[in-house]
Amino acid sequence: MKRILPKRSVIAVALTLPVSSLLLAQEAADKPVPKVIVTGSNIARIDTETSTPVQIIRQQDIKRLGVTSVKELMDTLTSSDRSALSDVGGSNSFAGGASSVSLRALGKQSTLVLLNSRRVAPYPLADYNEVFTNLDTLPLDAVERVEILRNGGSSIYGSDAVAGVINVITRSDYRGLTASGSFTRSLEQQMIRNGTVSVTGGMGDLDTDRYNILANVEYYKRNGVFWREVVDDINPTYGEYFGAVAPGSGLMFGNRGLPSTFSFPGNLLGQGPLPGCTTRNAGGLCVYDRFSRFQATPGAERVNSLISGRFKVSDTTEAFAELLYSHTTTDYGGAFATYGSTSFDAVWGDPSTGQSRTFVYRYLPATHPLNQSGEELELRYRFADDPSYRKSTSDQYRALTGLKGTLANKWEWEAALGVMGGKTKDRSRGGFFSDSGFKQVIGDYNIDDPLFFNREYKLGQMNSAAVIDKLFPENGYDGKITQTFIDLKASGQVASVAGRPVMMAIGGDVRHEKIRISPTANLLAGDIVSNGASAANASRTNESIFAEVNVPALEKLELVGAARYDKFPGFSGRFSPKVAARWQAAESFLLRATLESGFRAPNLTESAPSSKFAFDNGVTDPKRCDQAQALANDLRNQADALPPTDPNAAVLLARADIVEGNECAGGIASIVRNNPNLKPETSRSGTIGFVLEPVKGTSIAMDYFHIERKNEIGLKNTSELLSAEDSLQPGIVNRLPLAQDKTFSAAERALYGVTVGPLSSTSGMFENVSKTRTSGVDVGLGSRFNVPVGRLDINGNATYLLDLRNFAPTRNGGSWGDNLAGRYGYSKFTANLMAALTTGAFNNSLRLVYFSPQKLQGDYFDEEYTKEGCEANEWGPGVCRVGSEVRWDYNLSYTGIKNLTLALNIRNLFDQRPPLDLKAFNRDGGGIIPQNLDDVAGRRIRLTAEYRFQ
């Protein structure tokens, strides 16, 4: 690699935060400094502060953060979206067992993840239509640094780099052997814990031995936790809004948290518990502790490994190779299936017919041996012999080899070829019935069956494996993805301006990808009640070429131009240009700006033959919700008027919950097919900012960003469709006849003014349906100075979100939605600040994390959490929002023992609860299931030991 003695400027490296870049500038000022390639460019340079804003997190600072995975590291970015998919919350995802990152709230498909500047194969299962990189496959301990390009990068990297690029760079030229281990657990809840063991070894000196080989293997394990184990410690303030009960009972949420009358061995309403009941409520009905099967966090095991080698073929040529392999397993546990005629009828999409199907709940017939009343009775039952699990197992890999070198001492070149991919097996059992199995072992719910629940399945008993296999068969997906690629690039000087070099980079690549997502036969047949199916089988080859030029227009002004041409089959080639400028106005002041175009090609699950049959939960029916709430309120008033021991009180309260849930947070089948006529998503983005060194050793950066993306591929939002239902063509929003209404009786429909039937399904295909725009300001701080007791390093990042809007095609003929900055899920101001004091062998660091308050309301169509909606729920202004979140983390490391480093990290040092989130609790948890594990985890401690063998 070419080495020169540069003229040093602190500002040249100031904001590759944290401040370790600043240290390099100060301590190595009179040493030869190699050129480096910074993410966002293909041209090697000395100054790491480019025209494009790039944040750099180095290994030392990763350790101070106390994170245990690359996913946790990404969640510390102020520019990232905390709601991005995580394996912890993936039990209801099509892509369970995987984690993603999303920059600028533009989604995981618009953030490109690289490993050592090359792509990683996507996760073999798409999350509905979203294809993304699984962060859980990347070994954290092998990471040297992570570079975050905080604006688009399509002109350099091609498709998917609309919101930014994450480049994970692993160690190189490493020698020695290091073993490390860490253990993390909550001090409040011993069940909340995880651990990591890692070994890293390297041998060979590239300069003297002409080779270097690095190997790393990392094992991670997380304990699975159910809410029963921790729920007693949830914030009792929730009880003020969902009804409080006796302290210490674990039933903090009033009627909605009471033990469920959907129990084992079950209840016949009007008769009482079935034989064998051991736990009863005040009304004498058999009850079940539902929290025992609500999972707070799934168990997980991961093995990630990396082997890389570099070999000097000659003084000008070097060979390299790399192998990445990961094996991940995530174990989800779910609630046991229930049965009860007052529950809503389950609706789901049937891939075999393209139509919706409905499971109808029936009463237990008078002829059943356990029914002694002489008439049909409602059965409330919980299948305690339901296996109720989901297990996601994935193997992913990337293998590549290549050559790089210099040509005539002027041009640096590099070529590589490789293969990558993975397989995922995702299997579930329980929670929902097999439709055919139910009819075989229990009975046909479509007819008056005198043997209903009196066949092979026996009520109130633990049934045989053969019966359970029929009722709850295993179902799920097999996903497989493969990609092969070859790439070539070269860079060098092509001219000079006033004695300063004009640098240029050119290159291209060819990539072939294939994806196959295969549902099990019972999903394809629509046999699993309430479950959809997603299938894809397609392949394609795409090619690209690119060029980049860096021109020193003036002594202190650099202009950058870049362009890339990508050709995907099925639509015209995409040209992505970029222009940028970097003006070193003074030694301590740098101005920079970028303007570029980006794009995302339709993935193979969107454009090639595929189908999606899903179930949309949490849907509010604007034509039936108000009436349902009125009925629910009347039912609760009736229950309040009864003596507490009257069993009808519990029945009325349970029905009130069901009525409200059916129409205000219900489910609707969604049937979607691919669209071969899709266009690529396109974007225009720009940044303008500066880097300032007000005093020696301190630098400040501020960059304004603006991104507008159009032709977004997706579906019209369900809430949007429902709000515009009367103006849509028939067949898009579908309802059942009033005769199939299980929420309201005929008399209640007349009383409350219900004129339409319950929602059944929506139908459509992927479209270029919308657009999004966002803008804001990123701020970075880096400072280092000596104090009487040692050295103090301060670094921080903040993002102020000015604007985030989604276009609504059905609103007033098409218009922008509300500004979501400061609305639910989108903190207007996010910041973190770390101060690290090094004193001899000790390093103490304190980190502040801050998220500004958010209103509970979403976009314009969210009427439930407007000011008026919150007042109707009797939620005052103080709780009709998610309050500001402030958290302090502390880290202590000690290096006073030879070859040994010991560290202590305390997350949430002052044991502060996160702010109340009544919307998540009410919408996603139904007022029953807590949604935030941090609320009960409290203070967490992480102990780490690392030993380097000589």
MIKERO-605298 format. One record per residue (C-alpha): x, y, z; residue in one letter. Coordinates in steps of 0.02 Angstrom, whole numbers, plus 50000, padded with zeros to 5 digits. Layout:
XYZA
...
//
This chain:
500005000050000M
500625017149955K
501295027650101R
501655046150105I
501985059350235L
500435070250237P
500215087750298K
499255084450458R
497615092450507S
496625087150659V
495035091150566I
495505078550434A
495055064350550V
494035073350680A
492315066150660L
492645047950627T
491915046250801L
492385040450930P
493925050650961V
495205037050926S
495415044650752S
495845060950836L
497185051950936L
497945044950778L
498075062250707A
498955069050861Q
500085054450907E
500595048850733A
500865065750654A
502645062150606D
502425043950553K
501985037750379P
500095036050369V
499325023650247P
497925027850132K
496275020150180V
494605017350097I
493175024650198V
491405018050174T
490535028150040G
492005028949921S
493095017249817N
494575029149817I
495905027049951A
496375043050040R
497355049350189I
496035060850263D
494655049950336T
493475064850350E
492675064250178T
491325074450092S
490085061350152T
489645060250337P
490275043750408V
490185038350590Q
491505026050650I
491355015250806I
492965006550853R
493264990750952Q
493764999751111Q
492145009551113D
491114994151071I
491774986351232K
491345001951331R
489565001051269L
489344984051351G
488364976751204V
488304958051173T
487884957450988S
487994967350827V
486104970150839K
486294978351011E
487704989050939L
486584995050797M
485244999750922D
486445012251001T
486475022750841L
485485038750852T
485065036950667S
484335019450686S
482535014250714D
482275004950878R
480744996050808S
481774986450679A
481524967650682L
482374958250824S
482424939650856D
481744943751029V
480124950350956G
480064939150803G
478804926250862S
477444933950751N
478614937750607S
478774928150444F
480654929150478A
480784922750656G
482534920250728G
483334935250642A
483754953450679S
483924968550565S
484404986850564V
483445001550491S
484185018850468L
483135034750457R
481525024850490A
481535019650307L
481495000950338G
482704986550343K
482704984550153Q
483385002150129S
484894999750241T
486314990250160L
487404979550275V
489174975250219L
490524964250294L
492264970350248N
491484981250111S
490574966850026R
488784961150039R
488164947450154V
486824935450094A
485064940050152P
484154929650281Y
483374914650192P
481614919250249L
480844935750196A
479894945450328D
478304945450225Y
479054954450074N
480604961850157E
482294953950120V
483674959150240F
485344954750318T
485264945150482N
486394954250605L
486414939250721D
487594930150602T
489004942750625L
490294939150763P
490484954350875L
492174949850949D
492984949050777A
492454966950737V
493844979850722E
492674994250685R
490984998350611V
490775012350485E
489055019850463I
488725029750304L
487275040750359R
486605045050187N
486255035350028G
487595025149943G
486825018049784S
488095026849672S
489455016249755I
488565000449814Y
486994998949708G
485284993349764S
484654994549944D
485805008650003A
484425021850006V
484495026250191A
486315022150221G
487645008650234V
488284998750383I
490034992050350N
490644979550480V
492534978050467I
493414963550553T
495164962450622R
496614960150503S
498474956650522D
498094949450695Y
499374938850788R
499184929450951G
497784920551042L
496434928851145T
495014920951243A
493594930751318S
491964927651407G
490544938351469S
488994935851572F
487514947751579T
486024946951694R
484724957951774S
485034961751957L
483154962051981E
482724946151886Q
483984932051882Q
483054923551739M
483504937851622I
485264933251571R
486424929251426N
488234924551402G
489584924651268T
491214915151247V
492444919651109S
494154913951050V
495184923850924T
496854918150854G
498034924550722G
499724919650653M
500974926050528G
501654943350489D
501184949150316L
502794959050294D
504034946050359T
503134929350343D
502164934550188R
500524928450262Y
499284931450402N
497834920350455I
496454925250575L
495164913750653A
493744918350771N
492344908150846V
491004915350958E
489624906651056Y
488124916151124Y
486694909751232K
485164918751298R
483954911951426N
482114911051382G
480914919751502V
479024918951524F
478084933651599W
477494923551750R
479294923251810E
479454942251810V
477744950251796V
477564954251982D
478844968051960D
478034977151816I
477714995651842N
476184996451956P
475665012751874T
474945002451731Y
473644996751857G
472965014451869E
472425013251687Y
471974994851673F
471264992051848G
472334988052001A
472164972852113V
473054966252266A
474934969752271P
476034954452253G
474714944452160S
475524946851992G
473834952651926L
474244970751899M
473034974751760F
471314973151833G
469984963251744N
471064960751591R
472424952851696G
471334941551802L
471604922851784P
470724917151627S
469114907051630T
469774898951470F
470564885551576S
471014867251596F
470024856351626P
468784869751573G
467094877451613N
465334875051553L
464494891751579L
462874889251671G
463484872651743Q
465204876051814G
466964868851806P
467304852051727L
467944838051841P
469744840051897G
469774858951921C
470994864452057T
470954883552045T
469344893652046R
468874911952048N
467654920552164A
466224915452050G
466704897152061G
467344895451883L
468964886251845C
470374898351802V
472084897851721Y
473614908851746D
473854915151569R
475524923451611F
476324906351627S
476314905051437R
476594923051384F
478414923951331Q
479454939151377A
481014934151281T
481444918351183P
482934907351215G
484324908451086A
485974900151043E
487194906150910R
488874900350846V
489734912750732N
491434909650656S
492604918850539L
494214913150455I
495194925150345S
496904924550266G
498064936050171R
499544929750070F
500904939449979K
501074932149806V
502374945149759S
502914962449811D
501474969649712T
500144956249727T
499194949149874E
497954934949883A
496554934550010F
495174922850065A
493764923350192E
492504911150262L
491044916350371L
489894903350448Y
488504904950575S
487244893350656H
485814901350752T
484354893950847T
482914903550925T
481604894951033D
479924903551050Y
478584897651170G
476784902651148G
475104902451234A
474084886551229F
472624886251109A
470924890651182T
469134886751135Y
467574896551176G
466024901151079S
466064919451132T
467804921451059S
467894929550888F
467804918050738D
469524915350666A
469744921450486V
471244917250377W
471774916050197G
471744899550106D
473144898349976P
472324883349893S
470794893449844T
471354911449860G
469864914649972Q
469654917750157S
469114904150278R
468194905650443T
468264894750596F
466574895250684V
466494892150872Y
465054880950929R
464274876651096Y
464524859751179L
463004849351129P
461744843551258A
462184825451212T
463974826951277H
464274816151433P
465024830951529L
463534842251491N
462224838451622Q
461104853351588S
460054845751451G
460444860451333E
461904867351234E
463174876551344L
464644887551308E
466284878451333L
467804888451388R
469334877551372Y
471224878551361R
472184864651274F
473504861251407A
474194847051299D
474564859351158D
476454858451118P
476444877151081S
478184881051017Y
479104888750871R
480914884950831K
481944894150701S
483604886450650T
484724894550521S
486414891050442D
487214905050342Q
488894906650257Y
489984917250144R
491564910950058A
492624921749945L
494364922949875T
495274935649770G
496834945149722L
497354963249743K
498894973149705G
499674987849617T
499984990449434L
501475000549376A
501515008549550N
500045019449495K
498455009349503W
497804998649644E
496654984549589W
495624970849670E
494604956249606A
493594943249700A
492354929349675L
491294920649802G
489734911449851V
488584914749998M
486904909450059G
485994900050192G
484604888450244K
483284891550376T
482074879050449K
480634886950542D
479394875350628R
477904878550741S
476674867850834R
475144873250928G
474294889350969G
473134885950822F
472244870250764F
472364860250606S
470664862950527D
470584845150461S
471314838150622G
470024847350726F
468624840150623K
469364822750638Q
469714821750825V
468434834450892I
467084837350761G
466444847850617D
466044865450676Y
465004868950521N
463584857050568I
462584852050721D
463704837650772D
463044827250919P
464784819950945L
465634836850954F
467104835651077F
466664817351106N
467794809050979R
469654805050993E
470074820851091Y
469514819551272K
469084835451368L
470034838551529G
471334825051494Q
473114824551431M
472824816451263N
473944804251171S
475334809851056A
474404802650906A
472874813550941V
473924829150975I
474884826450813D
473244827150717K
472574842250809L
474214852050817F
475334846250674P
477014854150644E
477004867750513N
478174881050450G
479424885550315Y
481034880250233D
482014894650161G
483544893650051K
484524907649969I
486124907149867T
487134920749784Q
488694919649679T
489684934849628F
491234941249543I
491864959049560D
493304969549498L
493864987149538K
495384998149514A
495865015649569S
497285027349534G
497855044249474Q
497265049349302V
497815067549296A
498365081949405S
497755099549439V
499015112149502A
500125097849557G
498735089149651R
498165071949591P
496505068349508V
495995051249572M
494805039249488M
494025022349528A
493135010749407I
492404993549424G
490934981949409G
490164965849469D
489014951849416V
487874943449542R
486694928649526H
485414925849663E
484124912549695K
482824911449832I
481604897949877R
480354899250020I
479314883450040S
477864882350163P
477384865450231T
475954856650142A
474694860550278N
475034879250263L
474864878450074L
473214869550096A
472594882950216G
472394869650349D
473144878950499I
471804890150573V
472254908750575S
473924905650488N
474444912650321G
475764906650200A
477174914750104S
477984906149956A
479314910849827A
480394901849701N
481404913049585A
483124917949525S
483964931749426R
485654938649373T
486104957049382N
487614966649322E
488344983549365S
489754995449321I
490305010849417F
491525025249412A
492085038249537E
493205053349519V
493965065049648N
494525081749578V
495505095049676P
494605109749595A
495505122549705L
496875121449834E
495645117849974K
494145111949874L
493825094049820E
492415089049705L
491805071149695V
490775063449558G
490155045549556A
488955035449452A
488375017549445R
487345008249318Y
486394992849377D
485404981249264K
484124969449339F
483034958249229P
481254964149205G
481514982949200F
482654995949125S
484384998749193G
484565010849338R
485825025149334F
486305031949507S
487345047949505P
488165057449648K
489045073949666V
489915079949824A
491055093749882A
492305095450023R
493025112650064W
494405114150194Q
494035132450228A
495325133050367A
496415121050465E
495005119750593S
493475121450482F
492805109750349L
491225111850243L
490465097150149R
488925093050046A
488215078649944T
486805076249821L
486395059149751E
485115047249681S
484735030149752G
483635015249716F
483044998349776R
482644984949649A
481084974549681P
481644958849770N
481184941449712L
479734939749833T
478934955649763E
479154954349575S
479424935849537A
478074922749564P
477624922549748S
476114923549860S
475704929750033K
474214924650137F
474324933950301A
473284938750450F
473284957150497D
473074959250685N
472594974350789G
471394981250658V
470134994550709T
468514993650608D
467935011750587P
466155005850550K
465984994650703R
467254999550836C
466275013950915D
464745002850929Q
465804988851004A
466525000451134Q
464785006351182A
464204988351202L
465774983851300A
465504998451419N
463704993151448D
464254975251483L
465524981251610R
464224992151693N
463084977051706Q
464494967051784A
464854980751910D
463044980251965A
463154961652010L
463844954452173P
465694949852157P
465284931552186T
464034930752043D
464834920251903P
463914930651774N
465004945551819A
466544936651752A
465584931251598V
465024949151562L
466774956151588L
467544942951475A
466274946351339R
466624965051351A
468464961651318D
468034950351171I
466794962451094V
468054976651103E
469464965651039G
468454959350891N
468074976450820E
469414988150891C
470924976550887A
470344962050781G
471074951750640G
470804951950453I
471454940550316A
472624948650190S
472874940250021I
474304947349916V
475194941849758R
476784947249668N
476764960349532N
477954957849383P
477644975849328N
478424984049481L
479644998249458K
481175000849568P
481005011949719E
482005027749689T
482655041349802S
483505058149804R
484535062849954S
485655076950006G
486735082550151T
487605098650197I
488645101350350G
490265106150431F
491635099650547V
492355112350668L
493825111750789E
493455126450907P
494935121951019V
496335109750996K
495775092151038G
493915095551019T
492895093550861S
491065096350822I
490135090450667A
488405095050609M
487555088450452D
485815091750385Y
485065077150288F
483555075950175H
482915060050090I
481405058049979E
480945040749919R
479595037149790K
478845022349699N
478895013049865E
478414994849849I
477104989049970G
475274987950007L
474025001050048K
473935002350237N
472454992450307T
471895007150413S
472015018250260E
470975006050157L
469645004950290L
469535023750307S
469245024850118A
468215008950103E
466685017250023D
467735024249880S
468655008149837L
468214995249705Q
467274979749764P
468384965349816G
469744975749899I
468904976550071V
467784961550104N
466504958950243R
465504944150304L
463604944750299P
462724951450453L
462044933850480A
463824928450523Q
464074942350650D
464744934650811K
465034951150901T
463284958450903F
461624949750918S
460214955550803A
459464965550946A
461144973450986E
461424978150804R
459784987550806A
460154995550975L
461915001550934Y
461665005450750G
462734991850670V
462334991250484T
463804981650407V
464504964250437G
466194960350516P
467794962350417L
468374946950323S
469874950850213S
470804962850100T
471484957749931S
472804964949817G
474564964149749M
476184973449780F
476204990549702E
477275005849687N
476065013249808V
476815027649903S
478275038749948K
479145044950103T
480175060050147R
481235063350299T
482455076550355S
483435080950510G
485105085650584V
486505074350646D
487725081350773V
489355073450828G
490585078150964L
492335071950998G
493535078651129S
495095073051218R
496105081951349F
497195078451499N
496565080951677V
497555079851840P
497105061451866V
497265055251688G
496515057251514R
494695061651480L
493865056751316D
492145063451274I
491145058551122N
489325059451077G
488045058850939N
486315066050920A
484965066050787T
483575078850780Y
482165072950669L
481365087850582L
480145079250467D
479515061750429L
477995059750317R
477185045650220N
476165049350066F
474345043750077A
473655039649904P
471865037949969T
471855053950071R
470975068149982N
471465060949814G
473275059349870G
474225069949996S
475595069150126W
475135062350296G
475525070750461D
477295074550517N
477755059250621L
479255067250705A
478795066650888G
477345054850855R
477255036950917Y
478825027050878G
479815041950813Y
480785051750943S
481085069350884K
482755070550975F
483885055751010T
485595057651089A
486975048551179N
488515055651263L
489975046051337M
491395052151448A
492865040251478A
494225043451607L
495835033551592T
496905033051749T
498345020851741G
497625003351724A
495845009251755F
494595016151631N
492935022851693N
491595028051570S
489855035151595L
488585035651454R
486965045551443L
485575039451327V
484095050851290Y
482475049351190F
481265063851183S
479385061751220P
478175055151088Q
476315057551066K
475355041251062L
474505045950898Q
475175038650737G
474755045850567D
473175055450521Y
472085039750515F
472455035350696D
470905041950783E
471035031050938E
472505040551011Y
472065058350965T
471775070551107K
469935066351101E
470265047751097G
471395048651248C
470105058851342E
468805045351304A
469995032751384N
470185044751531E
472025046551493W
472645063951534G
473965073451434P
475345066451544G
475015048551490V
474315051351317C
476125050351262R
477715040751292V
478745051651407G
480575055851384S
481795041851421E
483435044951510V
484635030851549R
486385030851622W
487615016651588D
489285014151674Y
490815004251621N
492415000251718L
493894990951643S
495534985851724Y
497144980751636T
498334980051784G
498594961151774I
499744955651634K
498814949751479N
497144950751570L
495754963451550T
494294963651670L
492744974151641A
491124978251728L
489684986151635N
488084992151719I
486624996051606R
485325007451684N
486465012751826L
485105021651925F
483805007851898D
482575019451812Q
480995012451734R
480655016151551P
479185028051523P
477415021251518L
476865015551346D
474995013151360L
474785011451173K
475934996351159A
475164988751314F
473394991451252N
473624988351066R
474954974751059D
474644967151229G
472764968951238G
472944976951409G
473564960151472I
475294956251407I
476734967951455P
477764973651307Q
479394980451376N
480624968651461L
481654983551521D
480214988051635D
480554972751743V
482394970051705A
482934985951791G
484794987151818R
485834974651718R
487634969951750I
488894962751627R
490544954851683L
491904952051554T
493614944051561A
494834943651416E
496514934951420Y
497854936251287R
499044921551281F
500854925051242Q
//
